Amino acid sequence: MFGRIGLGTTLGYADVAIVRWQQMTGKQAVRAESDKIFEEVGLERSNPDSTLEATE
């Protein structure tokens, strides 16, 4: 798919790159495998229990 990139680095570096990309383009980054926007993925990572709540 056009526009996908792979980052083989730590999450912290990837997060900075994604935030900068969003600022430069004015677009929202969307995770290809789940169609969730970057902010949603970040919230889930910071609160691991949120994924359990969503499946219950």
C-alpha positions as CSV (number, residue, x, y, z in Angstrom):
1,M,0.0,0.0,0.0
2,F,1.3,3.5,-0.8
3,G,2.5,5.5,2.1
4,R,3.4,2.7,4.5
5,I,6.8,2.8,6.1
6,G,8.5,0.4,8.4
7,L,10.6,1.6,11.3
8,G,13.1,-0.9,12.8
9,T,13.9,1.1,15.9
10,T,12.7,1.7,19.4
11,L,9.1,3.0,20.1
12,G,10.4,6.3,21.4
13,Y,12.2,7.2,18.2
14,A,9.3,6.0,16.1
15,D,6.8,8.1,18.2
16,V,8.9,11.2,17.6
17,A,9.1,10.5,13.9
18,I,5.4,10.0,13.7
19,V,4.6,13.2,15.6
20,R,6.9,15.1,13.3
21,W,5.4,13.6,10.2
22,Q,1.8,14.5,11.4
23,Q,2.9,18.1,12.1
24,M,4.6,18.4,8.7
25,T,1.7,16.8,6.7
26,G,-1.3,17.8,8.7
27,K,-2.5,14.2,8.4
28,Q,-3.1,11.6,11.1
29,A,-0.9,8.5,11.2
30,V,-3.0,5.3,11.1
31,R,-1.8,1.9,12.1
32,A,-2.2,-0.4,9.1
33,E,-3.1,-3.6,11.0
34,S,-5.8,-2.1,13.2
35,D,-6.8,1.1,11.4
36,K,-6.4,3.0,14.7
37,I,-4.9,6.5,14.8
38,F,-1.6,7.1,16.5
39,E,-3.1,8.7,19.5
40,E,-5.4,5.7,20.2
41,V,-2.4,3.3,20.0
42,G,-0.5,5.5,22.3
43,L,-3.3,5.5,24.9
44,E,-3.5,1.7,24.7
45,R,0.2,1.4,25.2
46,S,0.2,3.7,28.2
47,N,-2.8,1.8,29.7
48,P,-2.5,-1.9,29.1
49,D,-5.7,-2.7,30.9
50,S,-7.7,-0.8,28.2
51,T,-7.3,-3.6,25.8
52,L,-8.7,-6.1,28.4
53,E,-11.7,-3.8,29.0
54,A,-12.4,-3.5,25.3
55,T,-12.6,-7.3,24.9
56,E,-14.7,-8.0,28.0
